[in-house]
Amino acid sequence: MLCSIYKSSKKEGAYLYIPKKDDFSQVPDTLMQMFGKPVFVMVIKLDGRKLAQVDVEKVKASMEEEGFFLQLPPPPENLLEKYKEQKAQQK
């Protein structure tokens, strides 16, 4: 399965995977407004491939069911909570 990957011009670390290059017909308008102007990154073959940030099977399933997959960046690490956990473990 081939897919085209685009990065968001508005949201750092957000990527949109679609089955056909430049065919955003399956992507909801509200999502496209949030995403901004898509910036083409590459076309890749998903079969037999590992992706750095997401499970390739989730990408395939989402593209088959919804016509696209949206990859969002992980939430920022809460350093205060991490510090509290470390202190609690030291006691």
N, C-alpha and C positions, 0 to 999 in steps of 0.2 A: 504494500500500500504506500503510495506516494503522498506527501503532504507538503504544503507551502507554509512557511513560518514567517510571521510578521511581528515586529516589536512595536510597542505603543509609543506614540509621540507625546502622550500626556502622562502616563504612569510608568515610572522607572521600574524595570524588571517584569513588566507584563508582556506576555507573548500570546499571539493568536495562531492556532494551527487550523488550516482549512484544507480540504481535499484537492481543490483546483486553484491554481494561481489566479489571483485577482477576482475570484468569485466569492463575494461576501453576501450572496443572496440568502444564505441560511442563518446569518448572524443577525440577531435582533438589533433594531435601530438604536435602542437605549444603550446597548452594549457598545455599539460603534461610536456613539457620542462620548461615552466615558473613555473609550480606548483612544480616540483621536485619530489622526491620519495614520493609517498603517504604513510602516516602513518595512519593505521587503528585506528579509534576512537570507533565506535559502530554501531550496526544495530538497527534501530528504526522503529516502526510502525507509519506512518504519520497520519493515520485516527484518528480524534478526538483529535489531539495533538496540542499544541502551541509550537512554537520555539522561543527562546530568541531574536535572531537577525533578522530573516526573516519571511515573511508571508508563512505559510505552503502551501497555495493554489498556490503561485508562484513557490514553490519548486516542487509540484506535476505537474503543467502545464509544467514546463521546462523539467522535467524528461520524461513526456509523449511525448513532441514535439521533444526535442533534445537528450534525452537519458542521461542527466546529469543536475546538477545545480551547479553553482559556487558561493559561498558566499565569498565576499571580505570584509575586515574590513572597517568601516566607515572612511572617510578622517579625518586627524587630524584637530582639531579645530584651526582656525586662531585667536589667542589671540589678535593680533594687531587690526584686523577688529572688533572684539567684543568690545575692549576698545574704538575704535572710535565711534561705535554705541552708547555705553553707554554715552559718552561725548556729542554726538549730541542730545540725548534724554534729557540730563540735562539742555540744553540751552533753 
